[in-house]
Amino acid sequence: MSMQQSLTIELNIPQSLKGEPIIYNICRGFDLIPNIIEASFSTDVGWAYITINGEDREIQKLFEYLKNQGIIYKIKAAHK
């Protein structure tokens, strides 16, 4: 049985993915609810703070996807 989680994560997005719909892909590809808290993109790098809600297994799949895309993520907080 998988547990529900709510995490705030920081994403560091490389310039090569500037035109990619990262948040859309999260919405469509995973059974998660993302919420953008803050985000910015310059010519060199992008970053975003998002909260994600969902089951552990879906969050682990998301982390694997981010890693495969070259997106560095850090868990900033876990919420109940």
N, CA, C and O of each residue as an XYZ file, in Angstrom:
320
protein
N       0.843     -1.187      0.000
C       0.000      0.000      0.000
C       0.882      1.241      0.000
O       1.784      1.379      0.826
N       0.611      2.123     -0.920
C       1.412      3.331     -1.053
C       0.798      4.454     -0.220
O      -0.421      4.550     -0.080
N       1.662      5.293      0.326
C       1.197      6.397      1.169
C       1.153      7.696      0.369
O       1.943      7.907     -0.552
N       0.227      8.547      0.738
C       0.127      9.877      0.151
C       1.189     10.781      0.754
O       1.494     10.692      1.943
N       1.744     11.644     -0.071
C       2.727     12.619      0.389
C       2.433     13.980     -0.211
O       1.782     14.090     -1.250
N       2.911     14.987      0.439
C       2.928     16.341     -0.089
C       4.327     16.879      0.157
O       4.770     16.989      1.300
N       5.021     17.213     -0.928
C       6.396     17.692     -0.852
C       6.533     19.015     -1.574
O       5.876     19.251     -2.588
N       7.378     19.869     -1.056
C       7.819     21.039     -1.803
C       9.205     20.715     -2.320
O      10.099     20.352     -1.555
N       9.376     20.852     -3.633
C      10.671     20.562     -4.240
C      11.149     21.751     -5.056
O      10.357     22.522     -5.598
N      12.459     21.874     -5.126
C      13.097     22.883     -5.961
C      13.614     22.172     -7.200
O      14.315     21.165     -7.099
N      13.266     22.698     -8.368
C      13.751     22.160     -9.631
C      14.769     23.133    -10.217
O      14.528     24.340    -10.256
N      15.897     22.613    -10.670
C      16.879     23.408    -11.401
C      16.899     22.854    -12.818
O      17.321     21.723    -13.057
N      16.431     23.679    -13.753
C      16.185     23.234    -15.125
C      17.271     23.785    -16.037
O      17.480     24.997    -16.087
N      17.970     22.902    -16.765
C      19.028     23.384    -17.650
C      18.476     24.180    -18.835
O      17.328     24.002    -19.242
N      19.302     25.040    -19.366
C      18.919     25.905    -20.489
C      18.422     25.101    -21.677
O      17.552     25.569    -22.411
N      18.948     23.913    -21.882
C      18.559     23.089    -23.030
C      17.088     22.661    -22.974
O      16.530     22.243    -23.989
N      16.463     22.761    -21.812
C      15.055     22.387    -21.664
C      14.127     23.589    -21.574
O      12.954     23.447    -21.231
N      14.647     24.770    -21.882
C      13.869     25.998    -21.735
C      12.529     25.941    -22.467
O      11.530     26.450    -21.958
N      12.493     25.339    -23.630
C      11.258     25.288    -24.408
C      10.383     24.087    -24.125
O       9.340     23.924    -24.757
N      10.782     23.249    -23.195
C      10.029     22.026    -22.900
C       8.921     22.291    -21.873
O       9.124     23.052    -20.927
N       7.776     21.677    -22.051
C       6.656     21.868    -21.106
C       6.785     20.949    -19.889
O       6.017     19.999    -19.741
N       7.738     21.230    -19.035
C       8.057     20.367    -17.899
C       6.844     20.180    -16.976
O       6.513     19.046    -16.630
N       6.191     21.250    -16.581
C       5.062     21.147    -15.655
C       3.898     20.415    -16.327
O       3.229     19.601    -15.690
N       3.659     20.694    -17.581
C       2.628     19.966    -18.328
C       2.930     18.473    -18.331
O       2.036     17.658    -18.108
N       4.184     18.114    -18.581
C       4.570     16.703    -18.587
C       4.350     16.054    -17.226
O       3.975     14.884    -17.148
N       4.580     16.800    -16.166
C       4.315     16.280    -14.822
C       2.818     16.033    -14.645
O       2.414     15.003    -14.105
N       2.000     16.977    -15.101
C       0.541     16.835    -14.974
C       0.020     15.642    -15.775
O      -0.822     14.885    -15.292
N       0.515     15.481    -16.978
C      -0.002     14.439    -17.867
C       0.622     13.068    -17.641
O      -0.038     12.048    -17.840
N       1.875     13.031    -17.230
C       2.589     11.771    -17.163
C       2.542     11.056    -15.826
O       2.943      9.896    -15.723
N       2.055     11.739    -14.804
C       2.083     11.168    -13.460
C       0.769     11.465    -12.757
O       0.121     12.477    -13.022
N       0.389     10.577    -11.866
C      -0.828     10.770    -11.088
C      -0.483     11.614     -9.864
O      -0.530     11.149     -8.725
N      -0.135     12.870    -10.139
C       0.285     13.823     -9.114
C      -0.427     15.145     -9.336
O      -0.876     15.446    -10.442
N      -0.523     15.923     -8.281
C      -1.059     17.276     -8.388
C       0.071     18.249     -8.088
O       0.471     18.395     -6.933
N       0.600     18.927     -9.133
C       1.644     19.919     -8.886
C       1.045     21.315     -8.704
O       0.003     21.636     -9.276
N       1.709     22.123     -7.910
C       1.325     23.513     -7.715
C       2.594     24.348     -7.759
O       3.496     24.152     -6.945
N       2.667     25.271     -8.698
C       3.836     26.140     -8.822
C       3.757     27.223     -7.753
O       2.789     27.982     -7.694
N       4.771     27.287     -6.920
C       4.827     28.304     -5.876
C       5.558     29.541     -6.393
O       5.121     30.672     -6.182
N       6.679     29.302     -7.076
C       7.498     30.388     -7.619
C       8.379     29.800     -8.704
O       8.815     28.654     -8.593
N       8.650     30.571     -9.757
C       9.498     30.070    -10.837
C      10.112     31.237    -11.601
O       9.577     32.346    -11.620
N      11.259     30.952    -12.236
C      11.936     31.947    -13.059
C      12.817     31.229    -14.070
O      13.291     30.120    -13.823
N      13.031     31.882    -15.220
C      13.933     31.319    -16.218
C      14.716     32.452    -16.856
O      14.143     33.417    -17.361
N      16.028     32.319    -16.825
C      16.890     33.280    -17.506
C      17.372     32.613    -18.786
O      16.879     31.549    -19.160
N      18.321     33.229    -19.447
C      18.858     32.618    -20.668
C      19.710     31.398    -20.359
O      19.924     30.558    -21.232
N      20.199     31.288    -19.126
C      21.101     30.189    -18.773
C      20.452     29.045    -18.013
O      20.779     27.882    -18.250
N      19.555     29.351    -17.121
C      19.016     28.320    -16.232
C      17.623     28.719    -15.765
O      17.281     29.900    -15.712
N      16.834     27.718    -15.432
C      15.519     27.971    -14.862
C      15.418     27.279    -13.524
O      16.145     26.326    -13.245
N      14.518     27.761    -12.707
C      14.264     27.110    -11.434
C      12.797     27.269    -11.093
O      12.127     28.191    -11.558
N      12.321     26.368    -10.286
C      10.932     26.438     -9.840
C      10.822     25.783     -8.475
O      11.491     24.791     -8.186
N       9.973     26.351     -7.649
C       9.559     25.714     -6.405
C       8.137     25.233     -6.654
O       7.249     26.024     -6.971
N       7.931     23.931     -6.509
C       6.594     23.385     -6.692
C       6.246     22.476     -5.517
O       7.117     21.865     -4.898
N       4.958     22.406     -5.234
C       4.455     21.434     -4.289
C       3.813     20.327     -5.107
O       3.055     20.591     -6.041
N       4.119     19.093     -4.752
C       3.491     17.962     -5.421
C       2.771     17.113     -4.382
O       3.275     16.882     -3.283
N       1.590     16.660     -4.753
C       0.779     15.805     -3.891
C       0.492     14.521     -4.641
O       0.088     14.547     -5.804
N       0.703     13.386     -3.967
C       0.400     12.113     -4.595
C       1.011     10.966     -3.827
O       1.594     11.141     -2.758
N       0.862      9.786     -4.402
C       1.371      8.581     -3.761
C       2.878      8.454     -3.949
O       3.450      8.921     -4.934
N       3.495      7.807     -2.969
C       4.952      7.612     -2.984
C       5.466      7.089     -4.319
O       6.434      7.615     -4.868
N       4.814      6.053     -4.839
C       5.318      5.423     -6.067
C       5.289      6.392     -7.247
O       6.183      6.355     -8.091
N       4.280      7.255     -7.319
C       4.219      8.243     -8.400
C       5.297      9.303     -8.224
O       5.884      9.766     -9.202
N       5.558      9.687     -6.983
C       6.612     10.666     -6.709
C       7.971     10.082     -7.093
O       8.807     10.784     -7.660
N       8.194      8.817     -6.790
C       9.457      8.171     -7.172
C       9.600      8.108     -8.691
O      10.695      8.300     -9.219
N       8.495      7.840     -9.398
C       8.533      7.851    -10.873
C       8.871      9.248    -11.383
O       9.634      9.398    -12.338
N       8.301     10.269    -10.742
C       8.599     11.653    -11.125
C      10.082     11.946    -10.940
O      10.712     12.530    -11.821
N      10.647     11.542     -9.796
C      12.063     11.801     -9.553
C      12.937     11.127    -10.605
O      13.942     11.697    -11.030
N      12.572      9.936    -11.023
C      13.324      9.238    -12.078
C      13.222      9.990    -13.407
O      14.212     10.123    -14.126
N      12.028     10.477    -13.729
C      11.823     11.277    -14.938
C      12.686     12.536    -14.906
O      13.371     12.848    -15.880
N      12.653     13.256    -13.789
C      13.446     14.486    -13.675
C      14.927     14.191    -13.865
O      15.620     14.906    -14.589
N      15.408     13.141    -13.216
C      16.816     12.748    -13.339
C      17.163     12.436    -14.793
O      18.204     12.867    -15.290
N      16.294     11.688    -15.477
C      16.537     11.331    -16.880
C      16.519     12.544    -17.805
O      17.159     12.529    -18.856
N      15.799     13.583    -17.427
C      15.738     14.812    -18.217
C      16.919     15.744    -17.944
O      17.130     16.709    -18.677
N      17.685     15.459    -16.896
C      18.794     16.339    -16.519
C      18.367     17.471    -15.608
O      19.077     18.467    -15.471
N      17.207     17.321    -14.982
C      16.697     18.323    -14.054
C      17.121     17.926    -12.641
O      16.827     16.827    -12.172
N      17.808     18.833    -11.987
C      18.244     18.584    -10.612
C      17.108     19.002     -9.685
O      16.544     20.087     -9.827
N      16.781     18.136     -8.739
C      15.700     18.463     -7.794
C      16.205     18.304     -6.368
O      17.075     17.480     -6.084
N      15.640     19.111     -5.481
C      15.922     19.022     -4.056
C      14.600     19.078     -3.321
O      13.755     19.926     -3.606
N      14.423     18.172     -2.373
C      13.237     18.216     -1.526
C      13.470     19.302     -0.474
O      14.429     19.240      0.296
N      12.594     20.282     -0.454
C      12.745     21.402      0.475
C      11.913     21.203      1.743
O      12.311     21.645      2.820
N      10.753     20.537      1.618
C       9.893     20.331      2.788
C       8.912     19.203      2.502
O       8.496     18.990      1.363
N       8.555     18.494      3.553
C       7.488     17.493      3.490
C       6.331     18.015      4.329
O       6.527     18.516      5.436
N       5.135     17.893      3.792
C       3.941     18.421      4.470
C       3.012     17.263      4.806
O       2.998     16.240      4.121
N       2.254     17.437      5.849
C       1.245     16.436      6.215
C      -0.104     16.857      5.750
O      -1.082     16.141      5.966
